[in-house]
Amino acid sequence: MALDVHLFPCRSDNYGFLARDVETGVVAAIDTPDADRILEELERLGWGRLDLILNTHWHPDHTEGNERLKAKTGCEIVGPEEVRRAAPLDRVVGDGDTVAIGATRLKVVATPGHTLGHVVFHAEEAGLAFVGDTLFALGCGRLFEGTPAQMWDSIRALAAWPEATVIWCAHEYTASNARFALSLDARPEMKAHAEAIFAARERGQPTVPTTIGTERRFNPFLRAADADDFAARRQAKDDFRG
């Protein structure tokens, strides 16, 4: 089982993702930040179809393309119940469910914290996951609805995956996250990692995807000692102006 994943920037700092199952040619969009950009990328790639939308959570910058893409392509829209707060949804999924992009199976994992119904899609055999706004390179999502304890449990569940797992997160926040990480972590390897990120952004290159192994090593939230330490770090990041 294998997926070709195509990343492209849209809006101010979102990433859009198109995933194509190599065996069957089935194509999915993971979240829909910009319907026009998604349609443009589908045409440019020559993939010729959109079969499925997988929504991670309800926020409009992840769902506002649902209606237009459904009208244009007839695709099925799959996601947590909370998506209906903002956009059309055809099939509700929750923790432990499985969805398929062609021959590739993805497990639905509940990750409350950013929103209460947030889910991620983990293709274990393919070694990758689409994590929405739960985990970022050197960061994690703000707690708009959930508690620190919920988010701590959510990101620790992701951290238990194999180190090589490729993580496709939905925003380009890494330079800002790196500046915060440097305020907590004086290791030379942290400084070198941050400098590589700053250089990539100067060249206009994305810092997504990352891996679970990289985040275990450098992400200040995964390096927290416990839920209370995580909560203090999350508040410090909310207040950080560096």
Residue pairs with C-beta under 8 A, 6 or more apart in sequence:
1 21
1 23
1 103
1 104
1 105
1 123
1 125
1 126
2 21
2 22
2 23
2 104
2 126
3 19
3 20
3 21
3 22
3 101
3 104
3 123
3 126
3 128
4 19
4 20
4 22
5 17
5 18
5 19
5 128
5 168
5 209
6 17
6 18
6 19
6 20
6 41
6 45
7 15
7 16
7 17
7 168
7 206
7 208
7 209
8 15
8 16
8 18
8 37
8 41
9 15
9 16
9 172
9 206
10 16
10 33
10 34
10 37
11 33
11 34
11 61
13 171
13 172
13 173
14 33
14 34
14 61
14 170
14 171
14 172
15 33
15 168
15 169
15 170
15 171
15 172
15 206
15 208
16 29
16 31
16 32
16 33
16 34
16 37
16 38
16 41
17 29
17 30
17 31
17 130
17 168
17 170
18 27
18 28
18 29
18 30
18 38
18 41
18 42
18 45
18 47
19 27
19 28
19 29
19 30
19 101
19 104
19 130
20 26
20 27
20 28
20 47
20 101
21 27
21 101
21 102
21 103
21 104
23 102
23 103
23 104
24 102
24 103
25 47
25 49
25 102
26 49
26 51
26 52
26 100
26 101
26 102
27 42
27 47
27 49
27 50
27 51
27 52
27 101
28 50
28 51
28 52
28 53
28 54
28 101
29 38
29 50
29 52
29 53
29 54
29 65
29 69
29 75
30 53
30 54
30 56
30 121
30 130
30 168
31 53
31 54
31 55
31 56
31 62
31 63
31 130
31 132
31 170
32 38
32 53
32 55
32 62
32 63
32 64
32 65
32 66
32 69
32 87
33 61
33 62
33 64
33 65
33 170
34 64
34 65
35 64
35 65
35 68
35 69
35 72
36 68
38 50
38 65
38 69
39 69
39 72
42 48
42 49
42 50
49 73
50 69
50 72
50 73
50 75
51 73
51 75
51 76
51 101
52 75
52 76
52 77
52 78
52 99
52 101
53 66
53 69
53 70
53 75
53 76
53 77
53 78
53 79
54 78
54 79
54 99
54 106
54 121
54 130
55 62
55 63
55 66
55 77
55 78
55 79
55 80
55 83
55 87
55 89
56 62
56 79
56 80
56 118
56 119
56 120
56 121
56 130
56 131
56 132
56 133
56 134
56 170
57 79
57 80
57 82
57 83
57 114
57 115
57 117
57 118
57 119
57 132
57 133
58 80
58 82
58 83
58 84
58 85
58 86
58 87
58 115
58 117
59 86
59 115
59 133
60 86
60 87
62 132
62 133
62 170
63 79
63 83
63 86
63 87
64 86
64 87
66 77
66 83
66 87
66 88
66 89
67 87
67 88
69 75
70 77
70 88
76 90
76 91
77 83
77 87
77 88
77 89
77 90
77 91
78 89
78 90
78 91
78 93
78 99
79 89
79 91
79 92
79 93
79 119
80 92
80 93
80 94
80 110
80 117
80 118
80 119
81 89
81 92
81 94
81 117
82 115
82 116
82 117
83 89
83 117
93 99
93 108
93 119
94 108
94 110
94 119
95 108
95 109
95 110
95 119
96 107
96 108
97 107
97 108
98 105
98 106
98 107
98 108
99 105
99 106
99 108
99 121
100 106
101 123
104 123
104 125
104 126
105 123
105 124
105 125
106 121
106 122
106 123
106 130
107 121
107 122
107 123
107 124
108 119
108 120
108 121
108 122
109 119
109 120
109 121
109 122
109 157
109 158
110 117
110 118
110 119
110 154
111 118
111 119
111 120
111 131
111 132
111 134
111 154
111 155
111 157
111 158
112 118
112 145
112 146
112 150
112 151
112 154
113 134
113 140
113 141
113 143
113 145
113 146
113 147
113 150
113 151
113 152
113 154
113 155
114 132
114 133
114 134
114 140
114 141
114 142
114 143
114 144
114 145
114 146
114 151
115 144
115 145
115 146
116 145
116 146
118 132
118 133
118 134
118 141
118 146
118 154
119 132
120 129
120 130
120 131
120 132
120 134
120 158
121 129
121 130
122 128
122 129
122 161
122 165
123 129
124 161
127 162
127 164
127 165
127 166
128 165
128 166
128 167
128 168
128 209
129 158
129 161
129 165
129 166
129 167
129 168
130 168
130 170
131 158
131 167
131 168
131 169
131 170
132 141
132 169
132 170
133 141
133 142
133 169
133 170
133 171
134 140
134 141
134 151
134 154
134 155
134 158
135 141
135 155
135 158
135 167
135 169
135 215
135 219
136 169
136 171
136 173
136 174
136 177
137 167
137 169
137 173
137 174
137 177
137 197
137 207
137 208
137 210
137 214
137 215
137 219
138 174
138 177
138 178
138 180
138 181
138 197
138 215
138 218
138 219
138 220
139 173
139 174
139 176
139 177
139 180
139 219
139 221
139 237
140 151
140 155
140 219
140 221
140 234
141 151
142 234
142 238
143 151
143 234
146 154
148 227
148 230
148 231
148 234
149 227
149 231
151 230
151 234
152 224
152 226
152 227
152 230
152 231
153 227
155 221
155 222
156 222
158 167
158 212
159 212
159 215
159 216
159 222
161 212
162 212
163 211
163 212
163 213
163 216
164 211
164 212
164 213
165 211
165 212
166 209
166 210
166 211
167 209
167 210
167 211
167 212
167 215
168 208
168 209
169 208
169 209
169 210
172 201
172 206
172 207
172 208
174 197
174 201
174 207
174 208
175 197
175 198
175 201
175 207
177 237
178 193
178 194
178 197
178 198
179 194
179 240
179 242
180 220
180 236
180 237
180 240
180 242
181 190
181 194
181 218
181 219
181 220
182 190
182 191
182 194
183 240
183 242
184 220
184 233
185 218
185 220
185 223
189 217
189 218
190 218
193 214
193 218
197 207
200 206
200 207
201 207
215 222
216 222
216 223
220 233
220 237
221 230
221 233
221 234
224 230
224 233
